[in-house]
Amino acid sequence: MSTEKYYLKIEHLNEYYAHSISRKIVNYCLENQIKVIVVPNYEQRIDFTKRNYMKTNNFDWIGRRIIRYLKYKAFAEGIVVGTVKPYHITDVCSICGEYIKKYNQGYRPRKNYHGGQLYICPNGHRGNSFLNTAKNIGLHFLRFYS
Ligand SMILES: [Zn+2]
């Protein structure tokens, strides 16, 4: 397969999954009567060029594409999509606010352990790092609007 065809295939896969995942999120909200979705505002101020996997190129970072599609699909169903600034949503504990260390089962917790599915904070709070990020996004939103 030529490089061009390969990139085209990736582009189609990104497009397919961005539509599929954004639709699943909206369907989940409809089934559970959820009226507000909060997402990190990745369009704003973050320096994507410093993070290779987030770099803007022809293929777009799929996370941003999912959010973009989610906004119009949610709007069509009467669901509000709110955004928060994406600062300290992944690196602090959602319970106490201290900086966390991430790790995977069988590995030592470290700061800047990208991809670590588990976390622990200095106060002993621990759990799933993705759920921790989701909780931080919700907390940021609540603090901003209360
Ligand atoms: Zn904590």
Backbone and ligand atoms as CSV (ligand in chain L), in Angstrom:
chain,resi,resn,atom,element,x,y,z
A,1,MET,N,N,0.843,-1.197,0.000
A,1,MET,CA,C,0.000,0.000,0.000
A,1,MET,C,C,0.880,1.251,0.000
A,2,SER,N,N,0.581,2.198,-0.874
A,2,SER,CA,C,1.385,3.421,-0.940
A,2,SER,C,C,1.129,4.269,0.302
A,3,THR,N,N,2.067,5.164,0.590
A,3,THR,CA,C,1.942,6.025,1.761
A,3,THR,C,C,0.655,6.839,1.699
A,4,GLU,N,N,0.354,7.342,0.504
A,4,GLU,CA,C,-0.839,8.166,0.334
A,4,GLU,C,C,-2.111,7.377,0.659
A,5,LYS,N,N,-2.174,6.156,0.166
A,5,LYS,CA,C,-3.339,5.307,0.440
A,5,LYS,C,C,-3.443,4.980,1.925
A,6,TYR,N,N,-2.264,4.778,2.525
A,6,TYR,CA,C,-2.214,4.464,3.953
A,6,TYR,C,C,-2.779,5.619,4.768
A,7,TYR,N,N,-2.353,6.857,4.444
A,7,TYR,CA,C,-2.850,8.033,5.159
A,7,TYR,C,C,-4.346,8.235,4.940
A,8,LEU,N,N,-4.771,7.956,3.727
A,8,LEU,CA,C,-6.193,8.097,3.411
A,8,LEU,C,C,-7.022,7.114,4.249
A,9,LYS,N,N,-6.484,5.919,4.408
A,9,LYS,CA,C,-7.176,4.904,5.213
A,9,LYS,C,C,-7.263,5.348,6.677
A,10,ILE,N,N,-6.158,5.911,7.201
A,10,ILE,CA,C,-6.162,6.410,8.587
A,10,ILE,C,C,-7.188,7.529,8.727
A,11,GLU,N,N,-7.209,8.429,7.742
A,11,GLU,CA,C,-8.163,9.536,7.749
A,11,GLU,C,C,-9.597,9.001,7.793
A,12,HIS,N,N,-9.890,7.984,7.003
A,12,HIS,CA,C,-11.236,7.403,6.988
A,12,HIS,C,C,-11.564,6.729,8.315
A,13,LEU,N,N,-10.578,6.062,8.892
A,13,LEU,CA,C,-10.800,5.415,10.193
A,13,LEU,C,C,-11.061,6.456,11.281
A,14,ASN,N,N,-10.262,7.546,11.286
A,14,ASN,CA,C,-10.479,8.633,12.247
A,14,ASN,C,C,-11.881,9.201,12.113
A,15,GLU,N,N,-12.287,9.446,10.887
A,15,GLU,CA,C,-13.605,9.998,10.606
A,15,GLU,C,C,-14.694,9.037,11.110
A,16,TYR,N,N,-14.538,7.780,10.802
A,16,TYR,CA,C,-15.516,6.768,11.200
A,16,TYR,C,C,-15.643,6.708,12.724
A,17,TYR,N,N,-14.500,6.594,13.406
A,17,TYR,CA,C,-14.556,6.460,14.866
A,17,TYR,C,C,-14.996,7.746,15.555
A,18,ALA,N,N,-14.621,8.907,15.021
A,18,ALA,CA,C,-15.061,10.169,15.623
A,18,ALA,C,C,-16.587,10.273,15.565
A,19,HIS,N,N,-17.179,9.885,14.435
A,19,HIS,CA,C,-18.644,9.893,14.318
A,19,HIS,C,C,-19.266,8.839,15.233
A,20,SER,N,N,-18.697,7.653,15.220
A,20,SER,CA,C,-19.247,6.545,15.999
A,20,SER,C,C,-19.207,6.846,17.508
A,21,ILE,N,N,-18.062,7.339,17.991
A,21,ILE,CA,C,-17.920,7.597,19.428
A,21,ILE,C,C,-18.783,8.776,19.863
A,22,SER,N,N,-18.813,9.847,19.065
A,22,SER,CA,C,-19.646,10.999,19.446
A,22,SER,C,C,-21.123,10.594,19.470
A,23,ARG,N,N,-21.536,9.723,18.544
A,23,ARG,CA,C,-22.929,9.239,18.529
A,23,ARG,C,C,-23.218,8.401,19.768
A,24,LYS,N,N,-22.270,7.545,20.169
A,24,LYS,CA,C,-22.453,6.710,21.364
A,24,LYS,C,C,-22.599,7.567,22.623
A,25,ILE,N,N,-21.819,8.647,22.705
A,25,ILE,CA,C,-21.904,9.536,23.870
A,25,ILE,C,C,-23.289,10.192,23.922
A,26,VAL,N,N,-23.758,10.687,22.769
A,26,VAL,CA,C,-25.077,11.329,22.721
A,26,VAL,C,C,-26.170,10.313,23.057
A,27,ASN,N,N,-26.081,9.105,22.521
A,27,ASN,CA,C,-27.078,8.066,22.823
A,27,ASN,C,C,-27.088,7.725,24.312
A,28,TYR,N,N,-25.911,7.645,24.907
A,28,TYR,CA,C,-25.820,7.359,26.347
A,28,TYR,C,C,-26.532,8.463,27.137
A,29,CYS,N,N,-26.322,9.708,26.733
A,29,CYS,CA,C,-26.969,10.842,27.416
A,29,CYS,C,C,-28.481,10.775,27.261
A,30,LEU,N,N,-28.952,10.437,26.065
A,30,LEU,CA,C,-30.397,10.343,25.827
A,30,LEU,C,C,-31.006,9.237,26.686
A,31,GLU,N,N,-30.351,8.075,26.731
A,31,GLU,CA,C,-30.859,6.948,27.515
A,31,GLU,C,C,-30.891,7.250,29.010
A,32,ASN,N,N,-29.977,8.079,29.471
A,32,ASN,CA,C,-29.850,8.360,30.901
A,32,ASN,C,C,-30.328,9.767,31.284
A,33,GLN,N,N,-31.044,10.416,30.361
A,33,GLN,CA,C,-31.596,11.753,30.575
A,33,GLN,C,C,-30.548,12.762,31.054
A,34,ILE,N,N,-29.389,12.680,30.480
A,34,ILE,CA,C,-28.305,13.617,30.802
A,34,ILE,C,C,-28.441,14.824,29.873
A,35,LYS,N,N,-28.440,16.012,30.462
A,35,LYS,CA,C,-28.683,17.225,29.678
A,35,LYS,C,C,-27.438,18.079,29.451
A,36,VAL,N,N,-26.367,17.782,30.178
A,36,VAL,CA,C,-25.143,18.579,30.037
A,36,VAL,C,C,-23.939,17.639,29.912
A,37,ILE,N,N,-23.114,17.905,28.924
A,37,ILE,CA,C,-21.849,17.187,28.763
A,37,ILE,C,C,-20.742,18.220,28.940
A,38,VAL,N,N,-19.717,17.876,29.691
A,38,VAL,CA,C,-18.592,18.798,29.849
A,38,VAL,C,C,-17.343,18.164,29.257
A,39,VAL,N,N,-16.674,18.919,28.412
A,39,VAL,CA,C,-15.461,18.420,27.751
A,39,VAL,C,C,-14.330,19.433,27.931
A,40,PRO,N,N,-13.085,18.966,27.877
A,40,PRO,CA,C,-11.972,19.912,27.921
A,40,PRO,C,C,-11.940,20.735,26.636
A,41,ASN,N,N,-11.673,22.008,26.764
A,41,ASN,CA,C,-11.596,22.862,25.582
A,41,ASN,C,C,-10.204,22.764,24.973
A,42,TYR,N,N,-10.019,21.772,24.144
A,42,TYR,CA,C,-8.709,21.539,23.556
A,42,TYR,C,C,-8.374,22.515,22.439
A,43,GLU,N,N,-9.367,23.310,22.008
A,43,GLU,CA,C,-9.085,24.293,20.955
A,43,GLU,C,C,-8.301,25.465,21.547
A,44,GLN,N,N,-8.377,25.629,22.863
A,44,GLN,CA,C,-7.931,26.864,23.483
A,44,GLN,C,C,-6.560,26.752,24.133
A,45,ARG,N,N,-5.665,27.562,23.704
A,45,ARG,CA,C,-4.418,27.873,24.400
A,45,ARG,C,C,-3.416,26.753,24.623
A,46,ILE,N,N,-3.827,25.511,24.575
A,46,ILE,CA,C,-2.850,24.468,24.839
A,46,ILE,C,C,-1.869,24.412,23.672
A,47,ASP,N,N,-0.617,24.190,23.968
A,47,ASP,CA,C,0.383,24.161,22.909
A,47,ASP,C,C,0.520,22.737,22.378
A,48,PHE,N,N,-0.220,22.450,21.334
A,48,PHE,CA,C,-0.246,21.094,20.802
A,48,PHE,C,C,1.070,20.698,20.139
A,49,THR,N,N,1.805,21.706,19.692
A,49,THR,CA,C,3.028,21.373,18.972
A,49,THR,C,C,4.070,20.721,19.874
A,50,LYS,N,N,3.893,20.886,21.194
A,50,LYS,CA,C,4.839,20.268,22.115
A,50,LYS,C,C,4.519,18.793,22.348
A,51,ARG,N,N,3.335,18.397,21.971
A,51,ARG,CA,C,2.941,17.005,22.168
A,51,ARG,C,C,2.679,16.374,20.810
A,52,ASN,N,N,3.566,15.503,20.412
A,52,ASN,CA,C,3.491,14.924,19.077
A,52,ASN,C,C,2.147,14.305,18.744
A,53,TYR,N,N,1.573,13.581,19.713
A,53,TYR,CA,C,0.328,12.880,19.412
A,53,TYR,C,C,-0.856,13.816,19.289
A,54,MET,N,N,-0.693,15.083,19.658
A,54,MET,CA,C,-1.792,16.039,19.549
A,54,MET,C,C,-1.582,17.029,18.412
A,55,LYS,N,N,-0.459,16.935,17.757
A,55,LYS,CA,C,-0.133,17.871,16.686
A,55,LYS,C,C,-1.251,17.959,15.659
A,56,THR,N,N,-1.513,19.175,15.230
A,56,THR,CA,C,-2.495,19.335,14.162
A,56,THR,C,C,-1.819,18.992,12.840
A,57,ASN,N,N,-2.396,18.108,12.118
A,57,ASN,CA,C,-1.909,17.825,10.765
A,57,ASN,C,C,-3.118,17.480,9.916
A,58,ASN,N,N,-2.878,16.921,8.767
A,58,ASN,CA,C,-3.995,16.602,7.872
A,58,ASN,C,C,-5.019,15.684,8.517
A,59,PHE,N,N,-4.560,14.915,9.480
A,59,PHE,CA,C,-5.428,13.866,10.013
A,59,PHE,C,C,-6.159,14.297,11.259
A,60,ASP,N,N,-5.745,15.446,11.807
A,60,ASP,CA,C,-6.464,15.976,12.954
A,60,ASP,C,C,-6.326,15.003,14.119
A,61,TRP,N,N,-6.261,15.502,15.282
A,61,TRP,CA,C,-6.223,14.641,16.450
A,61,TRP,C,C,-7.651,14.169,16.723
A,62,ILE,N,N,-7.849,12.864,16.840
A,62,ILE,CA,C,-9.206,12.303,16.898
A,62,ILE,C,C,-9.997,12.823,18.099
A,63,GLY,N,N,-9.297,13.104,19.211
A,63,GLY,CA,C,-9.995,13.619,20.396
A,63,GLY,C,C,-10.724,14.917,20.114
A,64,ARG,N,N,-10.044,15.810,19.394
A,64,ARG,CA,C,-10.678,17.082,19.052
A,64,ARG,C,C,-11.817,16.889,18.058
A,65,ARG,N,N,-11.639,15.950,17.175
A,65,ARG,CA,C,-12.685,15.685,16.185
A,65,ARG,C,C,-13.939,15.125,16.866
A,66,ILE,N,N,-13.739,14.241,17.826
A,66,ILE,CA,C,-14.871,13.691,18.577
A,66,ILE,C,C,-15.639,14.823,19.255
A,67,ILE,N,N,-14.918,15.745,19.888
A,67,ILE,CA,C,-15.567,16.862,20.580
A,67,ILE,C,C,-16.332,17.739,19.589
A,68,ARG,N,N,-15.713,18.000,18.436
A,68,ARG,CA,C,-16.371,18.831,17.423
A,68,ARG,C,C,-17.678,18.184,16.955
A,69,TYR,N,N,-17.662,16.910,16.686
A,69,TYR,CA,C,-18.877,16.219,16.236
A,69,TYR,C,C,-19.890,16.107,17.370
A,70,LEU,N,N,-19.378,15.894,18.572
A,70,LEU,CA,C,-20.250,15.786,19.742
A,70,LEU,C,C,-21.067,17.061,19.930
A,71,LYS,N,N,-20.431,18.204,19.715
A,71,LYS,CA,C,-21.119,19.483,19.923
A,71,LYS,C,C,-22.356,19.598,19.036
A,72,TYR,N,N,-22.246,19.300,17.759
A,72,TYR,CA,C,-23.425,19.482,16.903
A,72,TYR,C,C,-24.442,18.362,17.071
A,73,LYS,N,N,-23.972,17.152,17.363
A,73,LYS,CA,C,-24.924,16.052,17.576
A,73,LYS,C,C,-25.705,16.250,18.864
A,74,ALA,N,N,-25.027,16.708,19.898
A,74,ALA,CA,C,-25.684,16.969,21.180
A,74,ALA,C,C,-26.678,18.120,21.027
A,75,PHE,N,N,-26.255,19.176,20.358
A,75,PHE,CA,C,-27.118,20.344,20.141
A,75,PHE,C,C,-28.415,19.932,19.452
A,76,ALA,N,N,-28.321,19.061,18.464
A,76,ALA,CA,C,-29.493,18.590,17.727
A,76,ALA,C,C,-30.460,17.818,18.625
A,77,GLU,N,N,-29.954,17.279,19.739
A,77,GLU,CA,C,-30.797,16.514,20.665
A,77,GLU,C,C,-31.158,17.330,21.907
A,78,GLY,N,N,-30.812,18.609,21.929
A,78,GLY,CA,C,-31.144,19.456,23.076
A,78,GLY,C,C,-30.232,19.257,24.271
A,79,ILE,N,N,-29.046,18.741,24.032
A,79,ILE,CA,C,-28.074,18.538,25.105
A,79,ILE,C,C,-27.012,19.631,25.007
A,80,VAL,N,N,-26.714,20.233,26.162
A,80,VAL,CA,C,-25.728,21.313,26.192
A,80,VAL,C,C,-24.329,20.718,26.346
A,81,VAL,N,N,-23.382,21.214,25.575
A,81,VAL,CA,C,-21.986,20.811,25.748
A,81,VAL,C,C,-21.218,22.006,26.319
A,82,GLY,N,N,-20.739,21.841,27.540
A,82,GLY,CA,C,-19.940,22.881,28.182
A,82,GLY,C,C,-18.477,22.518,28.090
A,83,THR,N,N,-17.628,23.528,28.216
A,83,THR,CA,C,-16.190,23.251,28.156
A,83,THR,C,C,-15.480,23.816,29.386
A,84,VAL,N,N,-14.374,23.208,29.715
A,84,VAL,CA,C,-13.498,23.736,30.761
A,84,VAL,C,C,-12.099,23.849,30.180
A,85,LYS,N,N,-11.304,24.744,30.770
A,85,LYS,CA,C,-9.917,24.836,30.334
A,85,LYS,C,C,-9.201,23.550,30.728
A,86,PRO,N,N,-8.377,23.043,29.843
A,86,PRO,CA,C,-7.791,21.723,30.096
A,86,PRO,C,C,-6.551,21.744,30.990
A,87,TYR,N,N,-6.546,22.615,32.007
A,87,TYR,CA,C,-5.388,22.690,32.890
A,87,TYR,C,C,-5.606,21.857,34.146
A,88,HIS,N,N,-4.627,21.077,34.496
A,88,HIS,CA,C,-4.649,20.260,35.709
A,88,HIS,C,C,-5.880,19.370,35.804
A,89,ILE,N,N,-6.295,18.814,34.698
A,89,ILE,CA,C,-7.390,17.849,34.764
A,89,ILE,C,C,-6.847,16.428,34.833
A,90,THR,N,N,-5.603,16.242,34.379
A,90,THR,CA,C,-5.056,14.881,34.373
A,90,THR,C,C,-3.980,14.657,35.439
A,91,ASP,N,N,-3.483,15.742,36.038
A,91,ASP,CA,C,-2.318,15.560,36.921
A,91,ASP,C,C,-2.578,15.807,38.396
A,92,VAL,N,N,-3.834,16.097,38.768
A,92,VAL,CA,C,-4.124,16.274,40.194
A,92,VAL,C,C,-5.222,15.316,40.649
A,93,CYS,N,N,-5.246,15.054,41.957
A,93,CYS,CA,C,-6.235,14.165,42.558
A,93,CYS,C,C,-7.581,14.885,42.633
A,94,SER,N,N,-8.644,14.222,42.190
A,94,SER,CA,C,-9.970,14.845,42.195
A,94,SER,C,C,-10.547,14.941,43.611
A,95,ILE,N,N,-9.959,14.231,44.569
A,95,ILE,CA,C,-10.458,14.271,45.950
A,95,ILE,C,C,-9.768,15.377,46.745
A,96,CYS,N,N,-8.432,15.453,46.679
A,96,CYS,CA,C,-7.717,16.416,47.532
A,96,CYS,C,C,-6.965,17.502,46.757
A,97,GLY,N,N,-6.803,17.347,45.439
A,97,GLY,CA,C,-6.139,18.382,44.645
A,97,GLY,C,C,-4.625,18.290,44.594
A,98,GLU,N,N,-4.044,17.307,45.273
A,98,GLU,CA,C,-2.580,17.142,45.230
A,98,GLU,C,C,-2.158,16.525,43.888
A,99,TYR,N,N,-0.905,16.757,43.519
A,99,TYR,CA,C,-0.392,16.147,42.286
A,99,TYR,C,C,-0.332,14.627,42.433
A,100,ILE,N,N,-0.734,13.947,41.391
A,100,ILE,CA,C,-0.786,12.485,41.427
A,100,ILE,C,C,0.394,11.876,40.683
A,101,LYS,N,N,0.629,10.617,40.950
A,101,LYS,CA,C,1.554,9.814,40.156
A,101,LYS,C,C,0.722,8.727,39.492
A,102,LYS,N,N,1.049,8.461,38.229
A,102,LYS,CA,C,0.302,7.435,37.492
A,102,LYS,C,C,1.156,6.186,37.337
A,103,TYR,N,N,0.500,5.081,37.096
A,103,TYR,CA,C,1.226,3.834,36.885
A,103,TYR,C,C,0.293,2.808,36.268
A,104,ASN,N,N,0.877,1.736,35.821
A,104,ASN,CA,C,0.113,0.565,35.403
A,104,ASN,C,C,0.428,-0.568,36.366
A,105,GLN,N,N,-0.493,-1.491,36.464
A,105,GLN,CA,C,-0.320,-2.637,37.361
A,105,GLN,C,C,1.057,-3.264,37.180
A,106,GLY,N,N,1.783,-3.442,38.278
A,106,GLY,CA,C,3.098,-4.069,38.203
A,106,GLY,C,C,4.252,-3.096,37.989
A,107,TYR,N,N,3.949,-1.803,37.838
A,107,TYR,CA,C,4.990,-0.791,37.628
A,107,TYR,C,C,4.945,0.244,38.751
A,108,ARG,N,N,6.082,0.928,38.956
A,108,ARG,CA,C,6.163,1.934,40.002
A,108,ARG,C,C,5.450,3.219,39.585
A,109,PRO,N,N,4.632,3.816,40.468
A,109,PRO,CA,C,3.990,5.101,40.152
A,109,PRO,C,C,5.045,6.191,39.933
A,110,ARG,N,N,4.845,7.013,38.915
A,110,ARG,CA,C,5.763,8.113,38.608
A,110,ARG,C,C,4.977,9.330,38.159
A,111,LYS,N,N,5.601,10.486,38.333
A,111,LYS,CA,C,5.061,11.692,37.734
A,111,LYS,C,C,5.324,11.558,36.237
A,112,ASN,N,N,4.458,12.118,35.411
A,112,ASN,CA,C,4.622,12.046,33.950
A,112,ASN,C,C,4.654,10.622,33.392
A,113,TYR,N,N,3.914,9.725,34.025
A,113,TYR,CA,C,3.767,8.366,33.489
A,113,TYR,C,C,2.594,8.410,32.525
A,114,HIS,N,N,2.889,8.819,31.275
A,114,HIS,CA,C,1.809,8.948,30.296
A,114,HIS,C,C,1.251,7.570,29.954
A,115,GLY,N,N,-0.044,7.477,29.953
A,115,GLY,CA,C,-0.678,6.200,29.642
A,115,GLY,C,C,-0.919,5.341,30.864
A,116,GLY,N,N,-0.507,5.812,32.039
A,116,GLY,CA,C,-0.773,5.063,33.262
A,116,GLY,C,C,-2.267,5.040,33.555
A,117,GLN,N,N,-2.811,3.844,33.712
A,117,GLN,CA,C,-4.254,3.730,33.911
A,117,GLN,C,C,-4.667,3.891,35.369
A,118,LEU,N,N,-3.703,3.792,36.272
A,118,LEU,CA,C,-4.006,3.917,37.695
A,118,LEU,C,C,-3.276,5.138,38.249
A,119,TYR,N,N,-3.774,5.659,39.389
A,119,TYR,CA,C,-3.081,6.793,40.000
A,119,TYR,C,C,-3.072,6.648,41.511
A,120,ILE,N,N,-2.132,7.355,42.109
A,120,ILE,CA,C,-2.076,7.452,43.564
A,120,ILE,C,C,-1.623,8.872,43.905
A,121,CYS,N,N,-2.178,9.450,44.970
A,121,CYS,CA,C,-1.766,10.790,45.391
A,121,CYS,C,C,-1.039,10.688,46.734
A,122,PRO,N,N,-0.378,11.777,47.162
A,122,PRO,CA,C,0.394,11.727,48.414
A,122,PRO,C,C,-0.482,11.418,49.634
A,123,ASN,N,N,-1.788,11.668,49.531
A,123,ASN,CA,C,-2.690,11.388,50.653
A,123,ASN,C,C,-3.303,9.990,50.579
A,124,GLY,N,N,-2.837,9.196,49.628
A,124,GLY,CA,C,-3.273,7.804,49.562
A,124,GLY,C,C,-4.520,7.547,48.730
A,125,HIS,N,N,-5.093,8.604,48.140
A,125,HIS,CA,C,-6.230,8.369,47.245
A,125,HIS,C,C,-5.710,7.675,46.003
A,126,ARG,N,N,-6.422,6.700,45.543
A,126,ARG,CA,C,-5.989,5.965,44.353
A,126,ARG,C,C,-7.185,5.497,43.562
A,127,GLY,N,N,-6.939,5.141,42.316
A,127,GLY,CA,C,-8.016,4.625,41.473
A,127,GLY,C,C,-7.657,4.712,40.009
A,128,ASN,N,N,-8.691,4.739,39.170
A,128,ASN,CA,C,-8.539,4.794,37.720
A,128,ASN,C,C,-8.215,6.227,37.303
A,129,SER,N,N,-7.119,6.416,36.576
A,129,SER,CA,C,-6.706,7.784,36.242
A,129,SER,C,C,-7.644,8.453,35.232
A,130,PHE,N,N,-8.306,7.686,34.374
A,130,PHE,CA,C,-9.243,8.276,33.413
A,130,PHE,C,C,-10.502,8.769,34.126
A,131,LEU,N,N,-10.959,7.989,35.100
A,131,LEU,CA,C,-12.120,8.406,35.894
A,131,LEU,C,C,-11.767,9.640,36.716
A,132,ASN,N,N,-10.534,9.678,37.239
A,132,ASN,CA,C,-10.062,10.850,37.979
A,132,ASN,C,C,-10.095,12.102,37.097
A,133,THR,N,N,-9.660,11.955,35.844
A,133,THR,CA,C,-9.696,13.081,34.906
A,133,THR,C,C,-11.136,13.528,34.656
A,134,ALA,N,N,-12.033,12.578,34.451
A,134,ALA,CA,C,-13.445,12.905,34.220
A,134,ALA,C,C,-14.024,13.665,35.419
A,135,LYS,N,N,-13.681,13.219,36.626
A,135,LYS,CA,C,-14.162,13.906,37.831
A,135,LYS,C,C,-13.605,15.325,37.911
A,136,ASN,N,N,-12.338,15.495,37.553
A,136,ASN,CA,C,-11.737,16.836,37.566
A,136,ASN,C,C,-12.422,17.761,36.563
A,137,ILE,N,N,-12.768,17.230,35.406
A,137,ILE,CA,C,-13.471,18.032,34.393
A,137,ILE,C,C,-14.810,18.507,34.964
A,138,GLY,N,N,-15.535,17.600,35.594
A,138,GLY,CA,C,-16.821,17.954,36.218
A,138,GLY,C,C,-16.644,18.982,37.323
A,139,LEU,N,N,-15.618,18.795,38.150
A,139,LEU,CA,C,-15.360,19.728,39.251
A,139,LEU,C,C,-14.997,21.121,38.730
A,140,HIS,N,N,-14.162,21.182,37.708
A,140,HIS,CA,C,-13.799,22.475,37.108
A,140,HIS,C,C,-15.058,23.198,36.639
A,141,PHE,N,N,-15.939,22.450,35.995
A,141,PHE,CA,C,-17.173,23.022,35.455
A,141,PHE,C,C,-18.051,23.546,36.590
A,142,LEU,N,N,-18.226,22.734,37.642
A,142,LEU,CA,C,-19.055,23.136,38.779
A,142,LEU,C,C,-18.481,24.380,39.473
A,143,ARG,N,N,-17.173,24.404,39.662
A,143,ARG,CA,C,-16.536,25.555,40.321
A,143,ARG,C,C,-16.723,26.819,39.485
A,144,PHE,N,N,-16.627,26.676,38.185
A,144,PHE,CA,C,-16.743,27.848,37.301
A,144,PHE,C,C,-18.166,28.401,37.322
A,145,TYR,N,N,-19.159,27.529,37.393
A,145,TYR,CA,C,-20.545,27.982,37.277
A,145,TYR,C,C,-21.276,28.113,38.604
A,146,SER,N,N,-20.568,27.931,39.729
A,146,SER,CA,C,-21.271,28.077,41.015
A,146,SER,C,C,-20.713,29.230,41.814
L,1,ZN,ZN,ZN,-5.812,12.780,46.936
